[in-house]
Amino acid sequence: MILVLAPMEGVVDPVIRRIYSDIGGYNLCVTEFIRVTGNLLSPKTFYKYCPELKNDGKTKAGTPVFVQLLGSDPVSLSENALLAKDLGAPGIDLNFGCPAKTVNRHDGGASLLKDPNRIYKILTELRKHLPKDYPLTAKVRLGFEDKSLHKEIAKAVEDGGADWIAIHARTKKEAYKPPAHWEYIASMKDEISIPVFANGDIWTTEDLKRCKEVSGCEDFFIGRGAFTNPGLANQIHHRFDQESKSELSKKFPFLKTAYKNNLLKNQWTETYPHYQSFLKLNYSVFGDYHSIKRGKQWIKFLGNTYPEAKQLFQETKGLQSFAEICKLNHLDQEAMPRTSIGEVFA
């Protein structure tokens, strides 16, 4: 079983990737999307979103990080994919699923789902220029307004040359509204031969069990469920398999090892030190404002799993300074070194 920490804009940044790869359980991370609008991006842009490029495309703990690109022009996407590869990205993922209105208005993300042939053309262009054995993947949804093209979307991804497809089991219109329609993933899986990752509404090990049964998938992307329960991936591996048995681990050996004996009891006393590390890392690299914003964001998510975190969020949400947050969380702000993003994550 391969578990991937799903890309989520404004959430799964280099800090979270470092924390979660330290905790363990995820065989792979994917960056937040990097928007490609027609020009060749600078290396600086890639290092901003993926400082792990300076560490052979891996987190400090050794988890590989794919670079995700978002755009609609095949040539521009291909040129930027080649640059990302040359900078050290171990793989490229294409975003055909982002439901954000701003992204869709600019012909990106889920807007491509309206015409599967465009997805095919983009993937074909990238596959033509990337090395044959270099990982190229795609993340999609079931459709834009409805699910009428879900099979065509799957075929476009396979025929375009992707190594695998990750499917969020909702349409763009449904966004994140429950339930996730795992049965449509099964329908798409029946149409193609490349590996399929199921994604959507996996909050617990029991959810994954049901998703596995309904979708027929052996591999999974986990998004909001991961952010709510940092130990979820280890709990899944512990329950179902401690070693990856996925066919993907044979083709891409770097995906093999992920399980660690961490956070299996799902107790706040185990998780809280990781939240404290999260605050310190954010401050060291990004400073006060970013640390306040992200600190409140994650503790709110954690409150869905831990009553103690829910109470801590109530005490945190009205605070206006990072010094106050440090005091509440028993941290010494003055002892936190300020450093560059590259020094912390590479």
Legacy VTK file of the C-alpha trace (Angstrom):
# vtk DataFile Version 3.0
C-alpha trace
ASCII
DATASET POLYDATA
POINTS 346 float
0.000 0.000 0.000
1.361 3.392 -1.050
0.141 6.421 0.900
0.729 9.915 -0.452
0.398 13.145 1.515
-1.954 14.943 -0.854
-1.089 18.420 -2.124
-3.255 21.130 -0.555
-2.621 24.760 -1.391
-1.940 26.861 1.682
-1.636 23.752 3.852
0.964 21.195 2.755
3.965 23.508 2.572
7.613 22.621 3.305
7.057 22.898 7.077
4.190 20.415 7.099
6.074 18.082 4.774
9.044 18.063 7.123
6.877 17.459 10.204
4.860 14.684 8.553
7.853 12.925 7.057
9.454 12.956 10.513
6.300 11.345 11.923
6.286 8.831 9.075
3.709 6.805 7.207
3.732 8.621 3.869
5.677 7.099 0.997
5.560 10.322 -0.997
4.711 14.020 -0.687
3.542 16.370 -3.440
4.100 20.128 -3.382
1.407 22.753 -3.478
0.684 23.562 -7.103
3.112 25.803 -8.955
1.201 27.897 -11.468
2.556 27.928 -15.035
1.146 30.769 -17.117
3.308 30.721 -20.220
6.822 31.636 -19.148
9.683 29.488 -17.973
9.754 29.913 -14.219
12.978 30.722 -12.418
14.810 28.141 -10.312
14.122 30.477 -7.371
10.390 29.859 -7.776
10.856 26.105 -7.704
13.109 26.313 -4.634
10.488 28.463 -2.882
7.780 25.828 -3.279
10.093 22.847 -3.037
13.283 23.595 -1.067
13.716 19.830 -0.884
15.106 20.083 -4.423
18.398 21.025 -2.775
18.289 17.707 -0.911
17.943 15.408 -3.924
14.185 16.032 -3.986
13.620 14.573 -0.526
12.634 15.829 2.908
15.153 15.720 5.758
13.705 12.333 6.718
14.153 11.014 3.183
10.587 11.161 1.841
10.555 11.974 -1.904
8.656 15.105 -2.974
7.064 15.383 -6.407
6.622 18.851 -7.908
3.043 19.638 -8.905
2.421 21.946 -11.864
-0.846 23.675 -12.758
-1.561 25.226 -16.129
-3.151 24.658 -19.519
-0.446 25.236 -22.140
1.270 21.956 -23.073
4.531 23.548 -24.235
4.961 25.787 -21.178
4.141 22.937 -18.821
6.627 20.692 -20.616
9.421 23.273 -20.433
8.834 23.845 -16.724
8.598 20.124 -16.021
12.012 19.643 -17.613
13.455 22.425 -15.485
11.980 20.914 -12.318
13.486 17.555 -13.261
16.884 19.127 -13.879
16.700 20.869 -10.495
16.237 17.504 -8.793
12.503 16.761 -8.674
12.029 12.970 -8.475
8.709 13.227 -10.340
6.128 15.603 -11.825
2.439 15.675 -10.913
-0.107 17.633 -12.959
-3.054 19.331 -11.271
-6.331 18.784 -13.127
-8.466 18.902 -10.003
-8.180 22.240 -8.195
-11.760 23.544 -7.708
-10.815 27.138 -6.811
-12.845 29.647 -8.832
-9.857 31.909 -9.468
-7.813 29.005 -10.811
-10.677 27.769 -13.000
-11.364 31.241 -14.405
-7.773 31.300 -15.626
-8.162 27.928 -17.361
-6.342 25.862 -14.770
-7.027 22.944 -12.474
-10.465 21.351 -12.768
-11.416 23.506 -15.773
-9.466 21.034 -17.945
-11.904 18.280 -16.945
-14.479 19.780 -19.305
-12.398 18.578 -22.257
-10.450 15.362 -21.569
-8.669 15.720 -24.910
-6.829 18.755 -23.533
-5.604 16.639 -20.621
-4.397 14.054 -23.134
-2.524 16.677 -25.171
-0.797 18.121 -22.102
0.348 14.740 -20.840
1.459 13.665 -24.307
3.635 16.763 -24.640
5.294 16.184 -21.263
5.760 12.470 -21.835
7.410 13.206 -25.191
10.112 15.339 -23.577
10.640 13.665 -20.200
12.743 10.502 -19.899
10.683 7.370 -20.449
11.295 6.069 -16.936
10.738 9.439 -15.221
7.555 9.538 -13.074
4.737 11.614 -14.583
1.420 11.558 -12.739
-1.935 13.343 -12.715
-4.493 14.319 -10.092
-8.092 14.680 -11.262
-11.705 14.778 -10.117
-14.778 12.961 -11.427
-15.700 15.867 -13.677
-16.488 19.571 -13.685
-20.249 20.129 -13.385
-21.179 16.440 -13.410
-19.674 12.969 -13.726
-20.630 12.268 -17.341
-17.005 12.319 -18.568
-15.393 10.401 -15.720
-14.353 7.438 -17.884
-13.040 9.693 -20.649
-10.933 11.576 -18.089
-9.336 8.340 -16.906
-8.593 7.232 -20.474
-7.086 10.618 -21.354
-4.660 10.335 -18.446
-3.608 6.798 -19.343
-3.369 7.417 -23.089
-1.373 10.587 -22.440
1.376 8.537 -20.817
0.922 9.093 -17.080
2.395 6.504 -14.734
-0.555 6.753 -12.374
-3.707 8.726 -11.686
-5.002 10.058 -8.363
-8.766 10.591 -8.319
-10.592 12.856 -5.877
-14.027 11.259 -5.720
-16.038 14.432 -6.304
-16.719 16.834 -9.155
-15.434 20.394 -9.203
-18.983 21.583 -8.472
-19.176 19.366 -5.387
-15.848 20.744 -4.125
-15.503 19.078 -0.695
-19.181 18.439 0.005
-19.739 14.935 1.401
-20.038 12.201 0.458
-17.102 11.179 -1.706
-18.268 8.940 -4.564
-15.745 6.136 -4.327
-17.846 3.933 -6.630
-16.965 6.212 -9.546
-13.286 5.612 -8.868
-14.007 1.896 -9.319
-15.695 2.679 -12.636
-12.672 4.691 -13.819
-10.288 2.014 -12.585
-12.066 -0.574 -14.735
-11.336 1.515 -17.845
-7.552 1.723 -17.475
-4.528 -0.377 -16.597
-2.290 2.188 -14.850
-2.355 2.325 -11.026
-5.181 4.335 -9.486
-4.969 6.235 -6.193
-8.239 6.904 -4.379
-8.679 10.265 -2.642
-11.455 11.878 -0.643
-13.050 11.487 2.808
-10.381 9.231 4.317
-10.422 10.440 7.913
-9.901 7.136 9.778
-8.533 3.646 9.205
-12.133 2.460 8.916
-12.769 5.015 6.163
-9.783 3.674 4.257
-11.085 0.123 4.641
-14.438 1.136 3.148
-12.788 3.163 0.391
-10.597 0.185 -0.482
-13.628 -2.087 -0.681
-15.735 0.291 -2.790
-13.051 1.694 -5.107
-10.958 -1.441 -5.469
-7.819 0.663 -4.961
-4.687 -0.447 -3.143
-3.046 2.991 -2.993
-4.327 6.287 -1.588
-3.830 10.049 -1.398
-4.758 11.478 2.013
-5.486 15.185 2.389
-7.620 16.799 5.072
-7.700 13.574 7.081
-3.922 13.761 7.387
-4.005 17.349 8.566
-6.582 16.413 11.204
-4.772 13.290 12.419
-0.965 13.382 11.915
-0.614 9.711 12.809
-3.232 8.457 10.353
-0.792 7.053 7.783
1.148 5.073 10.390
-2.140 3.857 11.861
-3.227 2.677 8.403
0.054 0.875 7.724
-0.032 -0.670 11.206
-3.561 -1.971 10.689
-3.296 -3.155 7.097
0.380 -3.687 6.259
3.659 -2.489 7.660
5.472 -2.978 4.359
4.272 -1.696 1.016
2.891 -4.438 -1.228
1.959 -2.081 -4.032
3.052 -2.856 -7.578
4.236 0.748 -7.709
7.005 0.037 -5.219
8.474 -2.423 -7.732
8.549 0.170 -10.508
9.616 3.028 -8.237
11.707 1.526 -5.393
12.028 4.922 -3.674
8.364 4.570 -2.624
8.942 1.484 -0.472
9.632 2.502 3.118
7.276 4.707 5.093
5.941 3.048 8.237
7.195 4.269 11.596
6.020 3.287 15.048
4.780 6.827 15.772
1.440 8.240 16.974
-0.245 4.840 16.869
-2.213 5.505 20.067
-3.517 8.764 18.633
-3.032 10.642 21.903
-2.536 14.396 22.243
0.519 13.915 24.440
2.240 12.244 21.449
1.068 14.798 18.898
1.564 18.041 20.816
5.403 18.079 20.537
5.014 17.989 16.746
2.722 21.014 16.920
5.337 22.832 18.986
8.003 21.938 16.392
5.659 23.213 13.692
5.410 26.596 15.419
9.179 26.852 15.847
9.952 25.903 12.242
7.436 28.384 10.863
8.881 31.198 12.936
12.482 30.320 12.087
11.828 30.595 8.359
8.798 32.822 7.858
8.554 35.061 10.921
5.679 36.243 13.083
2.716 36.773 10.748
3.000 33.482 8.876
3.540 31.579 12.129
0.421 33.052 13.727
-1.711 32.243 10.689
-0.452 28.688 10.234
-0.441 27.968 13.954
-4.135 28.819 14.200
-4.907 26.894 11.020
-3.377 23.609 12.123
-4.599 23.666 15.718
-8.145 24.176 14.400
-7.811 21.065 12.223
-6.286 19.075 15.087
-9.300 19.986 17.211
-11.369 17.602 15.087
-9.366 14.696 16.510
-8.128 15.836 19.926
-10.334 17.532 22.566
-7.192 19.130 24.023
-6.414 20.724 20.665
-9.976 21.981 20.376
-9.578 23.730 23.726
-6.167 25.067 22.705
-7.685 26.540 19.551
-10.261 28.395 21.632
-7.396 29.890 23.645
-5.354 30.621 20.504
-7.837 32.073 18.019
-7.994 35.537 19.590
-4.243 35.982 20.004
-2.607 38.657 17.870
1.113 38.077 18.432
3.435 35.128 18.075
4.852 35.937 21.509
1.434 35.204 23.007
1.224 31.928 21.100
4.693 30.963 22.346
3.725 31.673 25.937
0.559 29.601 25.601
2.546 26.705 24.137
5.491 26.887 26.589
7.997 27.991 23.939
10.884 30.447 24.180
10.670 32.717 21.149
14.047 34.290 21.844
15.707 30.883 21.594
14.335 30.298 18.086
16.954 31.025 15.411
15.917 32.838 12.241
17.242 31.113 9.152
16.629 30.611 5.431
14.173 28.154 3.956
16.978 26.248 2.261
18.915 25.704 5.483
15.871 24.262 7.254
14.446 22.009 4.559
17.380 21.047 2.358
LINES 1 347
346 0 1 2 3 4 5 6 7 8 9 10 11 12 13 14 15 16 17 18 19 20 21 22 23 24 25 26 27 28 29 30 31 32 33 34 35 36 37 38 39 40 41 42 43 44 45 46 47 48 49 50 51 52 53 54 55 56 57 58 59 60 61 62 63 64 65 66 67 68 69 70 71 72 73 74 75 76 77 78 79 80 81 82 83 84 85 86 87 88 89 90 91 92 93 94 95 96 97 98 99 100 101 102 103 104 105 106 107 108 109 110 111 112 113 114 115 116 117 118 119 120 121 122 123 124 125 126 127 128 129 130 131 132 133 134 135 136 137 138 139 140 141 142 143 144 145 146 147 148 149 150 151 152 153 154 155 156 157 158 159 160 161 162 163 164 165 166 167 168 169 170 171 172 173 174 175 176 177 178 179 180 181 182 183 184 185 186 187 188 189 190 191 192 193 194 195 196 197 198 199 200 201 202 203 204 205 206 207 208 209 210 211 212 213 214 215 216 217 218 219 220 221 222 223 224 225 226 227 228 229 230 231 232 233 234 235 236 237 238 239 240 241 242 243 244 245 246 247 248 249 250 251 252 253 254 255 256 257 258 259 260 261 262 263 264 265 266 267 268 269 270 271 272 273 274 275 276 277 278 279 280 281 282 283 284 285 286 287 288 289 290 291 292 293 294 295 296 297 298 299 300 301 302 303 304 305 306 307 308 309 310 311 312 313 314 315 316 317 318 319 320 321 322 323 324 325 326 327 328 329 330 331 332 333 334 335 336 337 338 339 340 341 342 343 344 345
